[in-house]
Amino acid sequence: MPNIALIATALVLAIVMVIMALDIRLIFDRLTRYRRIIGEYPPALRRLFWRQFVWIGFPYGQLVSLIFWLLVAFPTACQLARLAMAPA
């Protein structure tokens, strides 16, 4: 008989990992898009725009979400390991 708690924990961890991957992809997508936009300006202006972007336009919402899901993933992974190592 399969352990339902083990299966449920593995499913939750898989969902959390997918959400974290999406957040990482959104952060890098936004950074690369902005890099392409400012790519045609002279280097001094690019540096100025990049500094402004870091303070004003950085996707802090995705960053906070990523940190939250990392904090959820660690105890979930520990619980999964504990359930996997428990005697049947």
N, C-alpha and C positions, 0 to 999 in steps of 0.2 A: 504494500500500500504506500503510495507516494506521500511524502510529508507536505501537507498543504501550506504550512507556514513557510517552508523553504521555497516552494514554488512562488508564493505570493511575494516574498521578499525579493526573489530574483527578478520578478516582473517589475516591481517598483524600482529596483535599481536600474533595470534596462530603460525604463521610461525616463528616469532622472538623467541617465547618460545621454539619451537622445536630446532632451531639452538643453543640456549643457553644450552638446555639439552644435545645436542650432544657435545658441547664444554666441558661441565662439565664432561661428561662421558669419553671423550678423555684424559682430564687432569688426572682424577683418574685412568684410565687404565694405563697410562704411569707411574704414581707414584707407583702403585701396582706391575707392571711388574718389575720396577727397584728394589723395595723392595725384590721381590722374587729372583732376580739375586744376590743381595749382601747378601742374608740371610745365606749362608753357611760359610761366613768369620767370623773371630773372631770379638768381639765387637769393638775393637779399629779401625780395618780396616773398619768396617761397618760405623762407625761415620765419618771417613775420606772420604770414598766414597760418603756418603750422603751429606756431605758439598760440595764436588766437583760437585755432581749432581745438587745441588740447584743453583750453580753459572754457570755451564756449560751446563748441559743437561736438565734443567727444560723447559717444553713446553711453553715458553713465547709467542709464536705465538698464541696458543689457549687462553692464559690468556688475551692478548690484544684484541683478537676477542671477548671474553666473556665480557670484560669491554665495548667494543664498543656496543655490542648488548644490554647490560644493559642500556646504555645511550640512545639507540633507544627505548627500551621497556617502559621506564618511561613516556616520553611525549605521546607515543602511548596509554598507559593505561589511562593517564589523558584525552586525547582526546576521548577515548571510554567512559569514565565515563561522560564527558561533553555531548556527544551526547546521551547517554542513559537517562540522567536526563532532557534533553531539552524537552519542551512541544511539543506535536505532531502537 
